[in-house]
Amino acid sequence: MVEFVGASPTVSEDPSRNAIAQTAAALRHLDGVELVAARGPIEGGKVAQRLSRLKLGIRIEP
């Protein structure tokens, strides 16, 4: 399992999808995902950015 962090500059976007899409472009055989944590900074009383920490499973072929 490999751990990644995805970020989204807007609250409406999904940072998990962003991280998976970027990782899938670089690595083959992604097999599963686990959301480890979701967080984000607050600015002016609102969530300014969303961050997701993910663990992605990778299937290794012989």
TANOR-V830423 format. One record per residue. N is the residue number from 1. RES is the residue in one small letter. PSI is psi in radians with two decimals (* if undefined). OMEGA is omega in whole degrees, 0 to 359 (999 if undefined). Layout:
[[N	RES	PSI	OMEGA] [N	RES	PSI	OMEGA]]
This chain:
[[1	m	2.47	180] [2	v	2.46	182] [3	e	2.37	181] [4	f	2.79	173] [5	v	2.27	176] [6	g	2.51	180] [7	a	2.65	176] [8	s	2.17	180] [9	p	-0.29	178] [10	t	2.63	182] [11	v	-0.45	183] [12	s	-0.38	178] [13	e	2.72	180] [14	d	1.92	181] [15	p	-0.47	178] [16	s	-0.78	178] [17	r	-0.70	179] [18	n	-0.81	181] [19	a	-0.74	181] [20	i	-0.75	180] [21	a	-0.76	180] [22	q	-0.67	180] [23	t	-0.70	180] [24	a	-0.49	178] [25	a	-0.40	183] [26	a	-0.48	183] [27	l	2.54	177] [28	r	2.83	171] [29	h	0.72	172] [30	l	2.36	191] [31	d	-0.48	183] [32	g	2.91	181] [33	v	2.53	174] [34	e	2.16	176] [35	l	2.01	183] [36	v	-0.76	182] [37	a	2.62	173] [38	a	2.32	182] [39	r	3.10	177] [40	g	2.66	178] [41	p	2.65	178] [42	i	2.24	177] [43	e	2.23	180] [44	g	0.53	178] [45	g	0.15	180] [46	k	2.71	176] [47	v	2.12	185] [48	a	-0.52	183] [49	q	2.58	177] [50	r	2.36	177] [51	l	2.40	176] [52	s	2.29	174] [53	r	2.17	186] [54	l	2.64	167] [55	k	2.19	181] [56	l	2.25	176] [57	g	2.42	180] [58	i	2.23	178] [59	r	2.19	180] [60	i	2.20	180] [61	e	2.54	180] [62	p	*	999]]
